[in-house]
Amino acid sequence: MDKLSNLSPEMRRELALSVDSKLSDELAEVQAKIRAIEEKRRDLETLQQSTGDLERSLDALANRKANLDKQKLQSEIRAVQTLIYINREELARRFVASPSVLPHVTDAQLAISGMAYTGYSQGQPRLDRVTYALVPMKAENGAWRGCPAVLQFFGAGFAPTCKIEVEGGGGMNFVNKWSGHYLEICVGSQEFAPLHYLKKRFRVVNPWIHKASEWVEFSWEYNRDELKAKIEAIYEAAVRNLDNGKPQEAYNSLSAILGVIPASGLGEFCDVAAMRAAEQRALSEMQHLPG
């Protein structure tokens, strides 16, 4: 036994095999099982790594697909918007002006076109505010608005064929931009253009069902002192034009400021009588111009 204990493990194993041949077969079988277990362990590690790689690839593909879907939707929206802008006159005639020939559209198509119905579009319209704004000639997404200033109507329940009425008579039937809660009408951008609408009251009418909003007075913020100073400066320039033999320029300027003074409430603060006298003088001199 002392001699056996001094032998190497390899020698002891060979000695044991020479003593019992069955042990050799059992050892070979155990070693084969160990190798099979080791191979399965390596296969499992490879499978786990492959599964992680696959999950990362699937996540990347899902993100890519989401981006592609978004890009495709944006492209389709741009294509539809371009078609609408190119054919806006035909759309205005068929879609806005004539409800009897409204094309069949879905809510999504309405949203893409920038138009949308509201819960009030078949009922009572509501007008909250009417004001004036300078706007770029190019509107959203490069659409051609075609005017430098607009009257803006804010509220809800505006039908596609609604019209604007002015208290005391008159109206505006052509709406340049429409949605269920916003209307836009092109107007002039002259220096005193907004003042011509002061003290005027408007309402929105849904003609299909003969329902109208309450009357709402036009509102526009301005500084009375600055406006008075501007009117006086224009008056002085008009007088100089009269003295320099330019009655047409003087008449145009005087007519403009005399038209806005009553609505602005500045009549008692300006020398209206002198301005009217200058206007009459300009008109008289214009009549004596050659040709």
C-alpha positions as CSV (number, residue, x, y, z in Angstrom):
1,M,0.0,0.0,0.0
2,D,2.9,2.3,0.8
3,K,4.3,1.6,-2.7
4,L,0.9,2.2,-4.3
5,S,0.4,5.5,-2.5
6,N,3.7,6.7,-4.0
7,L,2.6,6.0,-7.5
8,S,1.3,8.7,-9.8
9,P,-2.5,8.9,-10.5
10,E,-2.0,7.6,-14.0
11,M,0.0,4.6,-12.8
12,R,-2.6,3.8,-10.1
13,R,-5.3,3.9,-12.7
14,E,-3.4,1.6,-15.1
15,L,-2.7,-0.8,-12.2
16,A,-6.4,-0.8,-11.3
17,L,-7.4,-1.5,-14.9
18,S,-5.0,-4.5,-15.1
19,V,-6.5,-5.9,-11.9
20,D,-10.2,-5.5,-13.1
21,S,-11.0,-5.2,-16.8
22,K,-14.6,-4.2,-16.1
23,L,-13.4,-1.1,-14.5
24,S,-11.9,0.0,-17.8
25,D,-15.3,-0.2,-19.5
26,E,-17.0,1.7,-16.7
27,L,-14.4,4.4,-16.8
28,A,-14.7,4.8,-20.5
29,E,-18.5,5.1,-20.1
30,V,-18.2,7.7,-17.4
31,Q,-15.7,9.7,-19.4
32,A,-18.0,9.5,-22.4
33,K,-20.8,10.9,-20.3
34,I,-18.6,13.7,-19.0
35,R,-17.7,14.6,-22.5
36,A,-21.3,14.6,-23.6
37,I,-22.2,16.8,-20.6
38,E,-19.4,19.2,-21.5
39,E,-20.6,19.4,-25.1
40,K,-24.1,20.1,-24.0
41,R,-22.8,22.8,-21.7
42,R,-20.9,24.4,-24.6
43,D,-24.0,24.1,-26.8
44,L,-26.1,25.7,-24.1
45,E,-23.7,28.7,-23.8
46,T,-23.7,29.0,-27.6
47,L,-27.5,28.9,-27.7
48,Q,-27.8,31.5,-24.9
49,Q,-25.4,33.8,-26.8
50,S,-27.3,33.3,-30.1
51,T,-30.6,34.0,-28.3
52,G,-29.2,37.3,-27.0
53,D,-27.9,38.2,-30.5
54,L,-31.3,37.3,-32.0
55,E,-33.2,39.4,-29.4
56,R,-31.0,42.4,-30.1
57,S,-31.5,41.9,-33.9
58,L,-35.2,41.7,-33.4
59,D,-35.2,44.9,-31.4
60,A,-33.2,46.6,-34.1
61,L,-35.5,45.4,-36.8
62,A,-38.6,46.5,-34.8
63,N,-37.1,50.0,-34.4
64,R,-36.2,50.1,-38.1
65,K,-39.7,49.0,-39.1
66,A,-41.2,51.7,-36.9
67,N,-39.0,54.4,-38.5
68,L,-39.9,53.1,-42.0
69,D,-43.6,53.1,-41.1
70,K,-43.3,56.7,-39.8
71,Q,-41.4,57.8,-42.9
72,K,-43.9,56.1,-45.2
73,L,-46.8,57.8,-43.4
74,Q,-45.1,61.2,-43.6
75,S,-44.4,60.7,-47.3
76,E,-48.1,59.8,-47.9
77,I,-49.2,62.8,-45.9
78,R,-46.9,65.1,-47.9
79,A,-48.2,63.6,-51.1
80,V,-51.8,64.1,-50.1
81,Q,-51.1,67.7,-49.0
82,T,-49.3,68.4,-52.3
83,L,-52.3,67.1,-54.2
84,I,-54.7,69.2,-52.1
85,Y,-52.6,72.4,-52.7
86,I,-52.3,71.8,-56.4
87,N,-56.1,71.2,-56.7
88,R,-57.2,73.7,-54.0
89,E,-59.5,75.6,-56.4
90,E,-61.3,72.4,-57.4
91,L,-61.5,71.4,-53.7
92,A,-62.9,74.7,-52.7
93,R,-65.6,74.4,-55.4
94,R,-66.5,70.8,-54.6
95,F,-65.7,70.5,-50.9
96,V,-66.3,73.9,-49.4
97,A,-68.8,75.5,-51.6
98,S,-71.2,72.7,-52.6
99,P,-72.3,70.3,-49.8
100,S,-74.4,68.4,-52.2
101,V,-71.3,67.1,-54.0
102,L,-69.1,66.4,-51.0
103,P,-66.7,63.6,-51.8
104,H,-66.7,60.5,-49.5
105,V,-63.9,61.1,-47.1
106,T,-62.8,59.4,-43.8
107,D,-61.8,61.2,-40.6
108,A,-58.2,60.4,-41.3
109,Q,-58.4,62.0,-44.8
110,L,-60.0,65.0,-43.3
111,A,-57.2,65.3,-40.7
112,I,-54.5,64.9,-43.4
113,S,-56.1,67.8,-45.4
114,G,-56.0,70.1,-42.4
115,M,-59.8,70.0,-42.1
116,A,-61.8,68.4,-39.4
117,Y,-65.4,68.2,-38.3
118,T,-66.4,69.0,-34.8
119,G,-69.3,67.8,-32.7
120,Y,-71.0,71.1,-33.5
121,S,-70.6,71.1,-37.2
122,Q,-74.2,69.9,-37.7
123,G,-75.6,72.2,-34.9
124,Q,-75.2,75.6,-33.4
125,P,-72.0,77.4,-34.2
126,R,-70.2,79.4,-31.5
127,L,-68.1,82.5,-32.2
128,D,-65.7,83.6,-29.5
129,R,-63.5,86.2,-31.0
130,V,-62.9,88.2,-34.3
131,T,-59.6,89.9,-34.8
132,Y,-57.1,91.0,-37.5
133,A,-53.6,89.7,-38.2
134,L,-50.8,90.2,-40.7
135,V,-49.8,86.8,-42.1
136,P,-47.1,85.5,-44.4
137,M,-48.1,85.0,-48.0
138,K,-47.0,81.4,-47.8
139,A,-49.0,79.5,-45.2
140,E,-48.4,76.1,-43.6
141,N,-46.2,73.7,-45.6
142,G,-45.6,76.2,-48.3
143,A,-49.3,76.6,-49.4
144,W,-49.9,79.9,-51.2
145,R,-52.2,82.0,-49.0
146,G,-52.4,84.8,-51.5
147,C,-52.9,87.7,-49.2
148,P,-50.8,89.6,-46.5
149,A,-53.6,90.1,-43.9
150,V,-56.7,88.2,-42.7
151,L,-59.7,88.5,-40.4
152,Q,-59.6,85.6,-38.0
153,F,-62.7,84.0,-36.5
154,F,-62.2,81.7,-33.5
155,G,-64.9,79.5,-32.0
156,A,-66.4,76.1,-32.6
157,G,-69.0,74.3,-34.7
158,F,-68.2,76.0,-38.0
159,A,-69.7,73.9,-40.9
160,P,-67.7,73.5,-44.1
161,T,-70.1,75.9,-46.0
162,C,-70.5,78.4,-43.2
163,K,-70.7,82.1,-44.1
164,I,-69.9,85.3,-42.2
165,E,-72.6,88.0,-41.7
166,V,-72.0,91.6,-40.6
167,E,-74.5,93.3,-38.4
168,G,-76.6,95.8,-40.2
169,G,-76.2,94.1,-43.6
170,G,-73.6,92.6,-45.8
171,G,-71.6,89.4,-45.4
172,M,-68.5,87.5,-46.4
173,N,-69.3,84.2,-48.2
174,F,-65.8,83.3,-49.3
175,V,-63.8,81.7,-46.5
176,N,-60.1,81.3,-47.4
177,K,-59.3,78.9,-44.7
178,W,-61.7,76.7,-42.7
179,S,-61.7,74.2,-39.9
180,G,-64.3,73.4,-37.3
181,H,-63.0,76.0,-34.9
182,Y,-61.2,78.6,-37.1
183,L,-62.0,80.7,-40.1
184,E,-59.8,83.0,-42.1
185,I,-60.8,85.7,-44.6
186,C,-58.3,87.6,-46.7
187,V,-58.4,91.4,-46.3
188,G,-56.2,94.4,-47.1
189,S,-53.0,95.3,-45.3
190,Q,-53.1,99.0,-45.6
191,E,-51.8,101.1,-42.7
192,F,-55.3,101.6,-41.1
193,A,-57.0,98.5,-42.5
194,P,-57.9,97.0,-39.0
195,L,-59.5,100.2,-37.9
196,H,-62.2,99.9,-40.6
197,Y,-63.6,96.9,-38.7
198,L,-63.7,98.6,-35.2
199,K,-67.2,98.6,-33.7
200,K,-68.5,96.2,-36.3
201,R,-70.1,92.9,-35.2
202,F,-70.0,89.6,-36.9
203,R,-71.6,86.2,-36.6
204,V,-71.1,82.8,-38.3
205,V,-74.0,81.1,-39.9
206,N,-74.3,77.3,-40.7
207,P,-76.7,77.6,-43.7
208,W,-77.6,73.9,-44.0
209,I,-79.5,74.0,-40.7
210,H,-80.1,77.8,-40.6
211,K,-78.3,78.2,-37.2
212,A,-76.1,81.2,-36.3
213,S,-73.8,82.2,-33.6
214,E,-74.2,85.2,-31.3
215,W,-73.0,88.6,-32.6
216,V,-69.4,89.3,-31.6
217,E,-67.7,92.7,-31.9
218,F,-64.4,92.9,-33.7
219,S,-61.4,93.4,-31.4
220,W,-58.0,94.7,-32.1
221,E,-55.3,96.1,-29.7
222,Y,-53.9,99.5,-30.6
223,N,-52.4,102.5,-28.7
224,R,-54.6,105.6,-28.9
225,D,-51.8,108.1,-28.4
226,E,-49.6,106.4,-31.1
227,L,-52.5,106.3,-33.5
228,K,-53.3,110.0,-32.9
229,A,-49.7,111.0,-33.5
230,K,-49.7,108.9,-36.7
231,I,-52.9,110.5,-38.0
232,E,-51.6,114.0,-37.3
233,A,-48.3,113.2,-39.1
234,I,-50.2,112.0,-42.1
235,Y,-52.4,115.1,-42.1
236,E,-49.3,117.3,-42.0
237,A,-47.7,115.4,-44.9
238,A,-51.0,115.8,-46.8
239,V,-50.9,119.5,-46.3
240,R,-47.4,119.7,-47.6
241,N,-48.4,117.7,-50.7
242,L,-51.2,120.2,-51.3
243,D,-48.7,123.1,-51.1
244,N,-46.4,121.3,-53.4
245,G,-49.0,120.7,-56.1
246,K,-49.8,117.0,-55.3
247,P,-53.5,117.1,-54.6
248,Q,-54.1,113.4,-55.5
249,E,-51.6,112.1,-52.9
250,A,-53.0,114.5,-50.4
251,Y,-56.6,113.5,-51.1
252,N,-55.8,109.8,-50.7
253,S,-54.1,110.3,-47.3
254,L,-56.8,112.6,-46.0
255,S,-59.6,110.2,-47.1
256,A,-57.8,107.3,-45.3
257,I,-57.5,109.1,-41.9
258,L,-60.9,110.6,-42.0
259,G,-62.3,107.1,-42.6
260,V,-60.8,105.7,-39.5
261,I,-61.1,108.6,-37.0
262,P,-64.8,107.9,-36.1
263,A,-64.3,104.2,-35.5
264,S,-61.1,104.8,-33.5
265,G,-62.9,107.2,-31.1
266,L,-60.4,110.0,-31.8
267,G,-62.8,112.5,-33.3
268,E,-62.8,114.8,-30.3
269,F,-59.0,114.7,-30.1
270,C,-58.2,115.5,-33.8
271,D,-59.0,118.7,-35.8
272,V,-61.5,116.9,-38.0
273,A,-62.9,120.2,-39.4
274,A,-59.4,121.2,-40.7
275,M,-58.8,117.8,-42.2
276,R,-62.2,117.9,-44.1
277,A,-61.4,121.4,-45.4
278,A,-58.0,120.1,-46.6
279,E,-59.8,117.1,-48.3
280,Q,-62.2,119.5,-50.1
281,R,-59.3,121.7,-51.2
282,A,-57.5,118.6,-52.6
283,L,-60.6,117.4,-54.4
284,S,-61.1,120.9,-55.9
285,E,-57.5,121.1,-57.1
286,M,-57.7,117.6,-58.6
287,Q,-60.7,118.7,-60.7
288,H,-58.5,121.4,-62.2
289,L,-55.6,119.2,-63.1
290,P,-54.9,118.7,-66.8
291,G,-56.6,115.7,-68.3
